[in-house]
Amino acid sequence: MLLNRTKSLFLFLCVLVSWASYSTILLAWAQTEVGNNHQVSQAQINLIPAEKDPPSRGTPPGKEGTGSRGDCIYQQEKPPLTPIVGSNQSHFTVKDYLTIWVYLPYTSQQETSGEFSLQDGDMEVYRTSLKLPTKSGIVGITLPSTIPALKVGKEYRWYFDINCSRHVSENSPIPASVTGIVEKKLISLELERSLKTAKTPLEKIFVYAKHDIWYEAITELGQLLLKEPYNSTLKKVWVELLNTEHFGLGNISQEPIIVNIMLNSDNLTLLH
């Protein structure tokens, strides 16, 4: 009996050590109320460390602008155009039409237009122009339901370009550009069960993060902050999340979340 207990304890410790070495845990302490009397005493976000670089898929999804700013108006004290993406394992979504988040230093008074596109390999799925907000900050860009839904297991690449109004060439502007990868996954039974049992908005966010569904984790948190921009708990979780090694976006963690841009095939609607 004692021998069996000893073996069981040894196996448990081995599993525990292996799990701890694989994952990095961000503890987000939420001691104030969130939303409508929702309260969280402690929550965990499971951050998977970056693995080997994925195979080349064309333009790499960097954290800063991948294209030249050219003559785009740029204020020295502001961070560059930056996509809110994490390490190599952060490109998953479970939505047919996801929301992508970008820090935008330009305003409609500086550079009036931008362009968003989505590609499936060499085939362009969607492209649209959009008017920039009146102030700089973090924006969400939501795909329209009028385009084909994302397919499970297929990798897509998205691009967000700023068409600079001033440029060297007389023929065409030089865009500032960022890009990223997204892949849709099926919702597992465990994820579905955990989402249903989540008691607060923050718990739902932590569930997405634990399952490496980072597009949804960022979107849920970003949309909460749009509704409650002065909620200190939400802001603390947002800042801590972007400052982790997984994201490495401390330079934009204090920037305001200003708008969610809902794209559609006919026109664009800004939801503040």
N, C-alpha and C positions, 0 to 999 in steps of 0.2 A: 504493500500500500504506500509506504513512504517512498520507495523507489519510483513508483508511478507518478506520485506527486512531484518528486524532484525532476523527473523527465518533463512533465507538463510545464513546470515553472521555467525550465531551461528553454523549451521551445517557445514559450510566450515571450521571454526576454529576447530571443533571437529575432522574432518577428518584429518586436517593438523597436529594436535597434536598427533593423533594416529599413523600417518605415520612416524612422526619424532621420536617417541619413539620406533618404530620397526626397523628402519634402521639407520645405521651409515654411514655418507657421508665422503668419502675421496675426497678432492678437489685437483686435479692435475693441476697446472698452467703451461701451455705450452706457452712460450712467444717467442720461436725461431722456425724456420722452421723445418719441419719434412719431410724427403724424398724429393721428387721432388716438391719443392715449396709448400708443404702442410703446412698450419699454423693453429694452434688451440689456441684460446685466453683463453678458460676456459673449463674444462671438469669435469665430475663427475663420480665416480665409486661408485655404490651402494653396500655397504657391509652388508650382513645379519648377525647379531650376532649369535653365536653358540646357538643351541637349545639343547634339552635334548639329552643325549648320545643315539646313535642308538643301536638297539639290537646287541648282540654279533654275529659276523660273522667269528669267528676264530681269527687269529692273528690280533690285532688292527693296523690300519694304523697310526703309530706314525710319528713324524717329524724327528726322528733320527733313526739310524739303529736298527732294531728289533732283529737281531741276534748278537751273540757274535763276536767280531772282532778276537777272537782267537789270532793267532800270525801274523795277517795281519800287514804289515809295516804301521805305523801310526805316523805322525809327530805331536808333541804336539801342535804346533802353528796353526794347521789347524782344521777347524770344522769337525765333523764326517760325515759319509755318510748320506745324508739327502734328502728325497723326497720333492719336492715343491708342497705341498698340503696345503689347508686351513682348515677351520672348517668343521663341519659335513655336511654342505650344499654345499660343494665345489666339489663334485664328478661327476658332470654332463658334458656330451659332446653331440654334435649333429653330430659328425663325425662317419663314418663307421670304420675308422682306425685313431685313435687319436695319439697324441704325448704326452709322459710323460716326465717330467723334473726332474732331480736329480742332487744334488751336489755330485761330485765324488772327494774325496781327494786322491785317488790312481792313479798311472800312470802305463803305460805298463812296465816301468823299475822296478816297485815295485811289482805289482801283475798283471800278464799278461792277465788273463782271467776273464770274468764275465759271468753271465747267466741271461737271462730274460725269464719270463714265464707268461702266462695269464690263469686264471682258471675260469670256469663257475660252481660254486658250487664245487662238488667233481671231476668234469671232467676237465682235462687239455686240453685247446684249442690250446695252442702253447707254445713251448719252444725252445730256441736257445742259443748258446754260442756266445760270442762276444769278440773281442780284445779291450782292454782299450786304450784310447787316450794317447799321449805322455806327456801330462801335465794335472794337476788337474784343475778342474773348473766345471761349470754347463753344463750338456749335455742334449740334447733332444733325446728321443728314440721313433721312429715312427713305429707303427705296419705295417706289410707288407700287401699288397692288395691280397696276395695269400692265406690268411687264411679266414675263414668265417667272414663276416661283423658283427659288434656288433648288437645285437637285441634290439629294443626299449623296455624300461621298465625292462630290466634284469640287475642285478648287477653282475659285474665281479670283480675279485681280481687279481692284478698284483704283481709280485715279481721281484726284481732286487738283485742278489746275486754276491758278489765278492768271487771267489775261491782263498783263501789265499794259497800262495805257500809254506809258512812255517806253520807247524802245529804240534800239540802235538802227535796226533795219526799217526801211520804209514799207516793206512788203508785209510783214507779219510781226505780231508781238512776241515777246519772249516770256513764257509762263513760269511762274513759281509752282512747283508740283510736289505732291506727296502721293504715296501709293501704299497699298497693303493687300493682304491675302485673306480670303474668307472661305470657309468650308462648312457646309451644313451637315449636322449629325442628327440622327434619330434620337428622340428623347428616350433614354433608358427607363426601365421600370423603377429603378432606384431613384433616379432624378425626378421622375414624375411623382413618386410617392413623397419624396422630400419636399418638393414644391407645394404639394397639397397640405402637408402638415406644418409648413412654415407659418408661424403665428404673427410675424411682423414683416414689414417691407424689408428691413435690414436682414432678417433671417433668410428671406427669399434671395437676396443678393448674395449672401454667403454660400447658399446652396449652389447657385450658378458658379461661383468662384471655385468651390470645392471640386466641382466636376469639370473644371477647365473651360467653361462656357463664358469666356471673358467678354465677348461682345454684349451679351445680355446683362452680365454683372455691371459693366460700365453704363449701359443704357438705363437700367433700372435705377441706379444711383444718380445718374445725371438728370433723369426726369424728376426724381424726388427733389433734387436741388433746384430745378427750375420752378417747382411749386413752392418750395420752402427755402429760398436762398439764404435766409438768416438762421437756419437750424444748425446750431453749433455741433451737434452730434453727427449729422450728415456731412457737414463740412470737414470735421475731423477725420472721419472714415475716408472721405475722398482724398484729402491731403496725404494721409498715411499710405493709402493705396498707391498713389502716383509716385510717392517717394521710395517705394520698395525697389529692391534690385531687379525685381521681375519687370517693372515698368521703366524705372530710371527717368521719370519725368518731373523731378522736383522743380525744375525751372518754370513749369507752367501750372503747378499744383495750386497756386494761390490765384490764378486767373479766374475771372467770373465765367460762369456758364450762362450764356446770354440767349440762346435760341435753339429750337429744334426745327430744322427745315424739312418740311414734308414735300418730297418731290412727286410730281405726277406728270402725265404725258401732255397736258394742256397748259398748265401754269404752275406756279410755285406758291405755296402758302407758308408763311412764317408763323409758327406757334410759339408765343412768348410765355 
